[in-house]
Amino acid sequence: MKPFLLASAAGVAFLLCMAGSGHAGTVKAEPSCTVDVGSGEGSKGYVEFSAKVPKSPFRVFKLDDEQKPHLLAVIGVKTGKRYRMLPDEKGAPVAETLRVVAAPGSSKFMIERGGRQLTVTVAEGKVTPVVVNYELLDTVCEYDVCRIETEVLEPVPESERKPPASDREAKG
């Protein structure tokens, strides 16, 4: 009887482990997505995240006043490519670029959970481009080892913004 109970317990533990590491589904990446993080009815500015080379997906989080991360989107996925979402990414948009609408002032973001944090100054009526160079170096167990570099460019007026290549291709 004891071997049967032991085998049953091991089977249940295996199923629980497998359920915990499952996926939330597969989605097709869009060219761009927009997320409003509380600009309200007042003035607003924009922060636009893009991957230097869209080949490795990464997550962009908004940090609240208590430094708690809130997932905004998974970006860096080439338009039209399929992406297998993790359970904690469920409901998040998947795109090649991300535009964040925010109130003017400082906004804090994080690339990947526990990854690079950056403070971006949001300028009223302007777009502040942020180019992310994300390189997945290795995967150890369930952890990704990666290199993250960010470049925050000068804000440009919305009317002078040049669309990313993916936007031009979609229209052209």
Beta strands, then each sheet from edge to edge (+ up, - down):
strand 1: 25-28
strand 2: 30-36
strand 3: 45-51
strand 4: 58-63
strand 5: 69-75
strand 6: 82-85
strand 7: 94-102
strand 8: 105-111
strand 9: 116-122
strand 10: 126-140
strand 11: 143-152
strand 12: 156-157
sheet 1: 1+ 6-
sheet 2: 2+ 7+ 3- 10- 11+
sheet 3: 2+ 7+ 5+ 4- 8+ 9-
sheet 4: 2+ 7+ 3- 10- 12+
end
